[in-house]
């Protein structure tokens, strides 16, 4: 295949991966809208439901390195098919679960593991196999933007479905939409010849690569920063509707805010992906995390009107999951792309360990204190810490692209 054919295949894979992530992330990031209807229908209590959501955050992350390792060895196609089927089944079963244990199984394990298998590590790893180092950051930004656009689309759709056909019908609709994405798997599963410029300094076995990576200080610092990212995102996805309700505002403010976060992150992801070709990724991450700390501080002091939430959503959305392209770029620079899905999957696991605590402790905070104040303070402190721990990461300066003669 000529270079033009390889480039065309690479971008077809990238766009198909972005479309799959639009569905898996869009459905997953809209689940906070179901917390209140679930509580009303089942009487399980916010803490129990928050625990199931926290398990979902953890399992979504825990499956990523496993799914990535399987995809690295056998290809991403089968992993994605199994993941989408699991996600659809888990989502469809959730309305039948009347206990905390049942909710943990359907939403916290089955649906979350399926969504994780159809998420960043496998999709970005699949696209990276077709791309040179210069194109990977941009492709990761496009894939990430697909997930953010999914949140923009799915949040208001899910809210409208809840109001029109009830939360059970809305859950079944999300399951049907997940199944409808299966045809997108075929182009992503295309085998790739390793592109020119691929780093070769990686171990020959995936778990040897993991062992080497876990001994790298820069890799561990990257994990520490990504942990704080997961804490904030999971807290907001799960509890933003509750925060809006505490402020006496209608539920539509929460769905619009989640949609605005997703829409803003489309721009943020594309900018972050493109920025990795011009700036060191660790500096991009430090700027993002530092801006979060400042933005949360402004939100805490601001009057809680609908426009406060909308402005906060737009500002936060610019960095929401835009941290993914520079984080994946650093992993690729440090260890190459042969086991990128595995190693970036482990980084995503640290993100979701933070997500577990963000989702669960948010429920504990509201149950014990009647507000989320301490969670906002924790978010500020963790974001500031993340900005600092990214700076010592070992990363070479970005070399300007050669200009054709």
N, C-alpha and C positions, 0 to 999 in steps of 0.2 A: 504494500500500500504506500502511495506517495505521501509527501508531507501534507499536501492539501487534504487528502483523504483522512490522514491521521488527525489533523486539526478539526475536521468536520465531525469525526467520531467522538473526539474529546468533548466538544461542546454539546453534542447530542446527549452524551452520557451526563454531562453537568446539568443540563436543563431537565432531563428526566429525573435525576437525583433531587433537584430542587423541587420538582412537582411532588415527588413522594414525600419529601420532608414537609411540604406545605400541608399535606393531609395528616401525617403522624403528629407533627408539632401543633398544627392548628387545633386538632381534636383534643390533644393532651393539655394544651395551655388554656383551654376553655373550661376545664373541669371545675374550676373554682366557682363557676356560676351554678353548679349543681349542689353545693354544700348546703345551702339553706333549704331547697326543696327536699333533699335527702333527709335532712334532720327532721323536717316537718312530717314527712311520710313515714319514717322508720322510728323516730323518737330515740335514736341511738346516742344523741348528744354530740356537741361540737368536738369535744376531746377525742371521742372514739372515731369520729369521721376524720378528724385531722390526723390521727394515727394511721388510718388506712391510706390517706393521701401521702403521709410521710413515708410509709413503706413503699408506695408507688414511686416516690422520688428516688429512694435508695435502690430499688430493683431496676428501675430504668437505667441507673448508672452501673449497677453491678453486672448487668448483662452485656454492656458495651464492649469490654475487653474480650469477653468470651465470644460474642458474635463477631468481633473484629478478627480474632485469631482464626475462627472457622472460615471467615471470608478470605483472609490472607492465604489460607491453605487450599480451600476448595472453590473459591470464587464467591462473589456477593449474591448471585441470583437466588440460590436456594435459601440462603439466610433471610433475604428480604421477603420471599414468599411465605415462609414459616412465620416470620415476624408479623406481617400484615394479617394473616389468618388468626394468630393468637390475639392480636389487638382487637380484631372484630369480634371474636368469640367472647373475650373478657368484657368488652363494653356491652355486648348484647345480654350477657348474663347478669350484669350489675342490678337491673331493676328487680330481679328475683331474689336478691339477697336481703334478708331482714335481720341479720346479725352482724356484729363487728367482724367476726371471723370470716363470714361469707364475703363481706365487703373487701377485706384484706386479700382474699383469694382472687376475686374477680377483677377488682380495680387495682389493688396493690401489687398483685403478682402477675396474673395472666395478661391483662391489658398492658401493664407497664413494661413487662419483659418484651411483649410484641412490639410496642412502640420503640423500645431501646434497640431492638434488632433492626428496625427500619429508620435509624436515626444517624447522627453525625459520623460516628466512627466508621461504619460500613459505607455510607454514601460518600463522604469526603475521601476515604481510603480508595474507593472504586474509581473516582474521578482522578485522583492523584496519579494512579498508575498510567494514565493516558497523557499526562502533562509534564512539561519541563518545570524545574523549580520556579522559573519566572512566572509561569501561568497558574501555579497552584493556589497562591493567595487570592487571586482574583476569582478563580473557580470556587474556592471555599466561601468567598463572600457572596457569590451568586446562589450557591446551595443554601447558605444560611439565610439569605434574603427570602428564599422560597418558604422556609419555615416561619419567618416573621410575617410574610404575606398571608400565610395560613392562619396565623393568629388574628390578623386584621379581618379576614373573611369569616372565620369560624366563630369568633366571639359574638358578634351581633346575630349571626345565623342561629347559634345555639340558644341565645336569649330569646329570639323570636319563636323558635321551636318550642321552648319551655312554656312560653305564654300561650302558644296556639294549640299544642297537642299534649302538653304536660311533660314533666321531666323524663318519664319512662319512654314516651315516644321520641323525645329528643335524643336519648341515649341510643335507641335502636336506629335512628337516622344517622347518627355518627358511625355506628357499626357498618351500615350500608355504604356510606361514603368511603370508609376504609377499604372495603372489598372492591369498590369501583376503581381503586388505584392499582390493582394487581397488574393490569397490562403495561404499566410503566416500568415494571421490573425488567422486562426483556432487554432494552438497550443498556441498562445499568450493569447487567450481567455479562456484557461483552468482554471477552478476554483481551488483554492489552500486552503488547510488547513494551518492555521497559524503555521509556523515552531517554533521549540523550540528556546528559546532565544529572542523571540519577546518582545519588550517593551510594557508594558500595561498601562503606565502612560499618556495615551492620552484621550482627551475628547471623549464623546460618540457620538457627532454630529460634522459633518465637519466644520460648521461655528463657533461652539464653539472652535474647535481646532484652527481655523484661528485666532479668537479673542485672545486666549491664546498665540499663537505664535507671534502675532504682538506686544504683550507686553513684549517680550523677547529681551533684548538688543543684545544678540549674534546673534539672527536671523536677526535683523535689520542691524547689521554690515556685515553679510554675504550678504545681499541684496546690500549694498553699494559697496562692492567689485565686485559683479557680474554685477552691472550696468556698471562699467568701462570696463569689459570684452566684454559686448554687444556693447559698443561704438566702440571699436577697430575693432571687427570682422565685424560688419555691414559696417563700413567705408571701410575696405579693400575688402570685398566681392563685394560691389557696385562700388568702385572707383579705385581698383587696375588696371583694364584695362585702365582707363583714365590716371593714373600715368605713366604707361608703355608707352602710346602714347605720353605724354608730353616729355618723355625722348628720343623720336625718335626711339623707338624700335618696332619691329613687334608685331602684336596681339598674335602670338604664344607664346611669352614670358609670357604674362599674363595667358594664359591657362595652360602652363607648370608650372608656379609659383603656381597657385591655386591647380594643381594636386600634386605638391610637398608638399604644406601645408597639404593636406589631407593625403598623404602617411606618412609623418613625424608624423602626429597626431595619426595614428594607433599605432605607437610605444609609443608616449607620453601618449595616453589614457590607454594602457595596463600597462605601468609603473606606472601611477598615480593610477589606480585601485588597482594594487598589493601593491603599497606603503601605501595605507590607512590601510592595516593590520599590518604595521610595524611602521608607523610614524603618528603623529597627523596631521589630514587633514588640519588644519589651517596653519601649518608650510609649508606643500606642496603648498598651495595656495599662501602664502606670497612669497615663492621662485619663483613660476611661474610668478606672477605679477611683482616682482622686475626684473626678467630676461627680461621681455618684455620692461620695461623702458630702460634698458641698450642696448638692441638689436635695438630698434628704434633710439636711439641716435647714434649708430654706422652706421645705414643705412643713416641717415640724412647727416652724414659727408662723406660717401663713394661716389666714382664716380658711376654714374648710368649706369652701363653696365648690360648685361643680366646675367652675373655671380653674380653680386651684388644682383639682384632680386632672383636668385635661392638660394644663400646662405641665404639671408634674409628669404625666404620662408621656407627653411628647419629648421632654428633656431626658427622662429615663430611657425611653425607647431608643434613643440614638446610640446607647451603649448596651442595651438589654442583652442580646445574644451576639452582638458585634464583637464580643471578646473571643468568639470561636475561631474566626480566620487567623488572627495573629497568634493565638495559642497553638493551633494546628501547624502554622508556619514554623514556629519555634521547634516543635517536635520534629518536623520534617528536616529542619536544618541540623538539628543535633544528631539524628539517627537515620536519616534517609526515609524512603517511602516503602521499602520492602515490607516492613511490619508497622506501617503507620496506623492502620486500623486497630491493631492490638495496643500499641503504645498510647495513641490518642484516646483509645477506649478507656485505658487506665486513668488518664487525666480526667476524662468525663466522670469516672467513678468518684474521684475526689470531689468533683463539682456536685455530685448527687448525694454524697455523704453530708455536705453542707446543706443540700436541699432537704434531706431528712430532718435535720435540726430546725431549718427555717419553717417547714410546714408544721411539724409537731409542736415546737415551742410557741409558735403563734397561737395554736389552740390552747396550750397551757396558760399562756399570758392572758388571753381573753376570759378564760374560765375562772382564773384566780384573782385577776385585778379589774376585770371589766373594761380594759383598754389594751391597745397595742403599743403604748408609749415606750416600754422597755425594749421592745423589738426594734423600733426605729433607732433608739440609741445604740443598740448592738450593731445594727446595719451600718451606721455611720462609722463606728470604731473599726469594724471589719473591713470596710471599703478603704479607709485610710491605711490600714495595715497592708492590704493587698497592693496598694499603689507603691508602697515602700519595698516590699519583698520582691517585686518584679525587677527592680533596678539592678541588682547584682547578677542577674542571669547572664550566662556566657552566650553572647551572640555577636557574630562578626558584623562589621559595618556593611550596609547595603551598597553594592557596587552598581553604578549607573549602567543602564542597558547600552550595549554598543549601538552606535548609529550606523546604519548601512551606508557603504560608500556610494 
